[in-house]
Amino acid sequence: MRRLWPQSLLARLSLVMVAGLLLTQVAVSVLWTLQLRDKTQADVKSAADYLGQGAASSIRFFRSLPPSYRSLLIQQFREMGGTRFYVALNRAEVAVQQIAPNALAQTALGAMESTLRKGLAGDNRLRLDFAWPDQLTVSPDGVRVGDLPEAWVRHILLLKPDPAPILVIQTELEPGNWLYLATLMPNPYFLNSNDPLSPDKLVVQGVSLAVLLLLSFLVVRSITRPLAALSDAAEAFGKDEHAPALPESGSREFVNTARAFGAMRERIAKYIKDRERLFISISHDLRTPITRLKLRAELLDDDALRGEFEEDLDELDMMVKGALQCVKDSDIHENPTEVKLDPLIRRLVRSAELAGHSVAYEDCGSTVRGKPLALKRAVGNLLDNALFYGERAQISVRSTEGWTEIAVRDHGPGVPEEAISSLLEPYVRLTHGRERNDSGMGLGLGIAKGIVDSHGGQLVLANHPGGGLNAVIRLPADA
């Protein structure tokens, strides 16, 4: 589930809004469907009861007439064309092809049969069905309702263009005489009133959902776009790039955030400038008294005391130079550009070979985006450590998914596993390092890590399976 959960705020808010709207639509649709079903069933029962009472009255009327007058009266009804039922007399029951099983239709038939049973005295043979007009027969001979004269059914049944199911009531008046009644329900299209997935309802729900989703997306994007601008400005400021000031527009909260961010950026930039001036002043102010103290120490007659003074002054001088070097080397002001790794690393390799060291490297053809001098300082620090503590080094470059890796491996004794995590801290030096290079200050790896971090990368230290320490600079492919 975590892998499926989107990472961006825009995607998360959009997903939550869409899911919330869909769940709301489903819940409302379910409640509405349940209420609609109950209301529709009540309406159908009421309509069936009303229609059943009219049918019972018609059946009682025809039953009261002499058989010889019934056909004459039916012919008069057909010529008038204004009756509620299409009426016919048959010698036998007509087989009716029923519509597909439907709960509302069964409810209507049940309610109507109950009303007819109550309205007709005695034991009556009844048959009630719903049929479609194109499949409805009106006589045992197979005559269909569509074959009848239009005037007989024009005001009674809906045959076209949108046919509705026809209710057929058949009852036996006397043996061998069947009364055939056909009519429509008061709501001819009552079967569609209980369908929540009818096309017209789906169109309304779809349009409303689409409008809500569009408005939600626009609102969410208007909220997240200023946050994206704030993120870009913070990233640019972290990389010491001159990004334009955030626009003070939008919601009140974002305007306040933009003003606070601008004020914070100004304070940090002022602090960095003040720090640079401070260290320059320290460099200038401390060198003179340290040099003066060294000269005065030379005038001491006591050799032991003079040696202690010189040792303390050398240590103080080393600490000042180390602090200045740390600030200077980790804060190189450059504009990022495309850096070809082969020329950069080749220059470092040639300098090492001129000093009598052995460095193995094969051209890779890779290019990264970064600050050339800073990257050279980072790789150079790793190479210096490898040559100091491993005598010979090996540099390799490879590209992985989303990363470019620069590995600097030495062939020394390696580092205890429990001590690897502390190597990146300033002034930390292991016993082996102090024995091989007593003039170091333990700042090289820390400076390299700061440079790599400023490029959005990682510095990973690990013992190589073949021996020695392997330091890997991992830079983003789009850094």
Order of alpha helices (4+ residues) and beta strands (2+ residues): alpha-alpha-beta-alpha-beta-alpha-beta-beta-alpha-alpha-alpha-beta-alpha-beta-beta-alpha-beta-beta-alpha-alpha-beta-beta
